[in-house]
Amino acid sequence: MQATEAFVYTANAARVVFGAGSIRHLEREIDALGFKRALVLSTPEQRASAEMVADLLGARAAGVFDRAVMHVPIETAREARLIAQQLGADCAVAIGGGSTTGLGKAIALESGLPIIAIPTTYAGSEMTPVYGITEGGMKKTGKDPRVVPRCVIYDPELTLGLPVGMSVTSGINAIAHSAEGLYAPDRNPVINFMAREGIAALGRALPAIRLQPTDLAARTDAFYGAWLCGIVMGSVGMALHHKLCHTLGGTFNLPHAECHTVMLPHALAYNAAAAPEAMRDIAQALGGPSAPAAVFDLARDNGAAVALRDIGMREQDLDKACDIAVQNQYPNPRALDRTALRALFQDAFEGRRPE
Ligand SMILES: NC(=O)c1ccc[n+]([C@@H]2O[C@H](COP(=O)([O-])OP(=O)(O)OC[C@H]3O[C@@H](n4cnc5c(N)ncnc54)[C@H](O)[C@@H]3O)[C@@H](O)[C@H]2O)c1
């Protein structure tokens, strides 16, 4: 797509502070936003990071809530919201991956409590108005500008300890946002540029991180890519790939980033003939023979699982997954065809490399 065509571009107004050591600017950022007391959010595993943030904030720290978990159960969001109220917090600082950012978003959605996000994975949630909340075993998702963080601090030093396996799958999760952005009906030249740049940065960075997990330059490059891919996801509509992953994660409880990593080559292969320009851009950004094969090779060559059967999917559930996937029609370059989708699921289950 070229800038000679008419288009609409809406930017989500998040301020970004980027670079190694940038967490030291947190207090400055909170001051600039006019906030006085922050509730710090984290998972139990990242309690130490949350305490480090609370120490940085000193008197501006209202407390730490360390019970963020995957899929944001509504009970956890309500509890955190209540604690924020009791402690007199006027903002939340979410340090962690998509699950912790997601908790911050769920609090913001109901109470309007503004969020400052300090991401530590490449999932990209901090750049999107998309939220997800699980109630009674059902995850509902929606879009609301109130959940977009007011400020995002990308400090690559905080990702030095992200295990290589999670770095690779989380990075490919980010690539998936840009890949689908490149064939979104509401895409535009600005988003296309960010998508290509984001994919290329992650395509360079992930192999370097696998070789040397503490390579700060590679970590910085990966965060830059993740940021751009997050913007893409937050700005244009996602399609088949994200819907399939939502089904697999929600119904079969498959791990989020791993599921994206396995499914992306197959979703791209499904859409390849219907979105040739996007495929060319993805292949070029990754320097591979074709978009599906290049994503598959990036995952496999860097040690990620490439088969659904290796991340907890049972073969007898493939039919059910396929039924759910075709239930709702949504914008996708190629129409949803049950037979072709069933073949896609089989390929993904077995981890076949798309040719
Ligand atoms: N709303 C959106 O726009 C959006 C976008 C992407 C993902 N998500 C959601 O985010 C969730 C997945 O997020 P995720 O993949 O970032 O994983 P996650 O947030 O669930 O984190 C997984 C684990 O890794 C730990 N971790 C995170 N950063 C670490 C680090 N630097 N070092 C060591 N451990 C670290 C976490 O504490 C957690 O235990 C899913 O629920 C998904 O739906 C939402």
The ligand as a MOL file (V3000), in Angstrom:
LIG
                    3D

  0  0  0     0  0            999 V3000
M  V30 BEGIN CTAB
M  V30 COUNTS 44 48 0 0 0
M  V30 BEGIN ATOM
M  V30 1 N -4.6270 -6.8920 25.1340 0
M  V30 2 C -3.6270 -6.9870 24.2880 0
M  V30 3 O -3.4640 -6.1430 23.4200 0
M  V30 4 C -2.6850 -8.1390 24.4190 0
M  V30 5 C -1.5960 -8.2700 23.5260 0
M  V30 6 C -0.7280 -9.3410 23.7130 0
M  V30 7 C -0.9340 -10.2390 24.7650 0
M  V30 8 N -2.0090 -10.0710 25.5980 0 CHG=1
M  V30 9 C -2.2600 -10.9910 26.7240 0
M  V30 10 O -1.0620 -11.1170 27.4910 0
M  V30 11 C -0.9620 -12.4160 28.0330 0
M  V30 12 C 0.3850 -13.0230 27.7100 0
M  V30 13 O 1.4080 -12.1170 28.0480 0
M  V30 14 P 2.9490 -12.5140 27.9950 0
M  V30 15 O 3.1870 -13.4340 26.8750 0
M  V30 16 O 3.6950 -11.2540 28.0810 0 CHG=-1
M  V30 17 O 3.1750 -13.4120 29.3060 0
M  V30 18 P 2.7800 -13.1740 30.8260 0
M  V30 19 O 2.5700 -11.7440 31.1430 0
M  V30 20 O 1.6800 -14.1200 31.1620 0
M  V30 21 O 4.1210 -13.6380 31.5570 0
M  V30 22 C 4.4600 -15.0270 31.6290 0
M  V30 23 C 5.4030 -15.2440 32.8280 0
M  V30 24 O 6.6630 -14.6380 32.5760 0
M  V30 25 C 7.0390 -13.8110 33.6540 0
M  V30 26 N 7.8810 -12.7290 33.1310 0
M  V30 27 C 7.4970 -11.6510 32.4290 0
M  V30 28 N 8.5610 -10.8950 32.1180 0
M  V30 29 C 9.6500 -11.5080 32.6400 0
M  V30 30 C 11.0400 -11.2050 32.6460 0
M  V30 31 N 11.5410 -10.1340 32.0140 0
M  V30 32 N 11.8650 -12.0550 33.2780 0
M  V30 33 C 11.3910 -13.1740 33.8690 0
M  V30 34 N 10.0880 -13.5080 33.8970 0
M  V30 35 C 9.2270 -12.6880 33.2900 0
M  V30 36 C 5.7030 -13.3500 34.2230 0
M  V30 37 O 5.8350 -12.8990 35.5430 0
M  V30 38 C 4.8740 -14.6150 34.1120 0
M  V30 39 O 5.1420 -15.4700 35.1830 0
M  V30 40 C -2.1290 -13.2150 27.4480 0
M  V30 41 O -3.1690 -13.3190 28.4080 0
M  V30 42 C -2.5840 -12.3850 26.2640 0
M  V30 43 O -3.9480 -12.5540 25.9680 0
M  V30 44 C -2.8740 -9.0400 25.4430 0
M  V30 END ATOM
M  V30 BEGIN BOND
M  V30 1 1 1 2
M  V30 2 2 2 3
M  V30 3 1 2 4
M  V30 4 1 4 5
M  V30 5 2 4 44
M  V30 6 2 5 6
M  V30 7 1 6 7
M  V30 8 2 7 8
M  V30 9 1 8 9
M  V30 10 1 8 44
M  V30 11 1 9 10
M  V30 12 1 9 42
M  V30 13 1 10 11
M  V30 14 1 11 12
M  V30 15 1 11 40
M  V30 16 1 12 13
M  V30 17 1 13 14
M  V30 18 2 14 15
M  V30 19 1 14 16
M  V30 20 1 14 17
M  V30 21 1 17 18
M  V30 22 2 18 19
M  V30 23 1 18 20
M  V30 24 1 18 21
M  V30 25 1 21 22
M  V30 26 1 22 23
M  V30 27 1 23 24
M  V30 28 1 23 38
M  V30 29 1 24 25
M  V30 30 1 25 26
M  V30 31 1 25 36
M  V30 32 1 26 27
M  V30 33 1 26 35
M  V30 34 2 27 28
M  V30 35 1 28 29
M  V30 36 1 29 30
M  V30 37 2 29 35
M  V30 38 1 30 31
M  V30 39 2 30 32
M  V30 40 1 32 33
M  V30 41 2 33 34
M  V30 42 1 34 35
M  V30 43 1 36 37
M  V30 44 1 36 38
M  V30 45 1 38 39
M  V30 46 1 40 41
M  V30 47 1 40 42
M  V30 48 1 42 43
M  V30 END BOND
M  V30 END CTAB
M  END
